[in-house]
């Protein structure tokens, strides 16, 4: 049996579950992959609007990435939400 690939997902949370790392985890699972995470921001949002964004400090995100990389071998990484002038930018999967 082949081990499931592990993908490092770097992105923000979405409290509605419609985007962000929650959606990435579901997509990876659908294709038979595991997700390791580095959370860049926690949001308060609905499907219609982003109400608040709390970015994680860069050092904390880096520490999450290092921990994930040391825990399991990785396949390609997915980056989604990075703090830039107090706004997060989302990219489609």
N, C-alpha and C positions, 0 to 999 in steps of 0.2 A: 504494500500500500504506500502510495506517495504522500509525503507530508504536505499539508495545506500551506500555500505560500503565505507569508506574513508581510503586510504592507504598513508602513508608517504613515499615518494620516496626521497632518499638521493643519489644524483649523479651529474654528470657533464652534461653540455649542449653539443650538437653536431650540429655545424652550418649547416651540410648537412641534418640533420633530420633523418639519418639512424640508430642512436644509442642514448644512453644516455637518459636523462629524456624525450625527445620528443617521443622516441619509447616506453618508459614505460607508458607514459600518453595514447598513442594510444592503447596499450595492455590492460591497466586497463579499459579504456572506452569500449573496445570490450566485456569485461566480466562484464560490468555494474557497475564498481567501479569508484569512484572519486579519484583524486590524489591531495595531498598537497605536497609541494616541499621544499627541502633544497638543494640549489645548491652549490656543492663543488668546481667546476671549470668551467670556460668558455673556450671553445676551438675554434680554427680556424682549420677546417678540411674539407676534401672532403671524398667521399666514399673510396678513395684509400690511403690517408695519413693524418696524424695529423701534422699540420704546427706549431701550437703554443698552449700552455696551460697556462692559467692564474688561478692559484689556489686561492680560497677564503680563507681568514684568518679563522682559527679554531673557533675563538670567534664569527665570523659572521655566520658560519654554525650552531653553537650551538644556536645562537639567532633565526635563521630561524626555527630550529627544535622546540624550545620552543614555538615560536609564533604559529606554525602549530598545535602543540599538545594542546595548550590552546584554539585554535579556534574551533576545532572539535574533537569528539571522533575518535580514530584511530583503524584500524585493523592492521595486521602485516605490518612491514616496509620493504622497499627494499633499499639496499645500493649498490651503483655501483662504484663510483669514489672517491677515497680518495688520498690525496697527500702523496706520499711516494717517497722520494729521487727525487723530481721534476718530477715524472711520475705518471700518473693515471692508475689504473688497472681496466679493465672492466670485469664484470662477466656476463655470459648469464642469461637471464630471465628465 
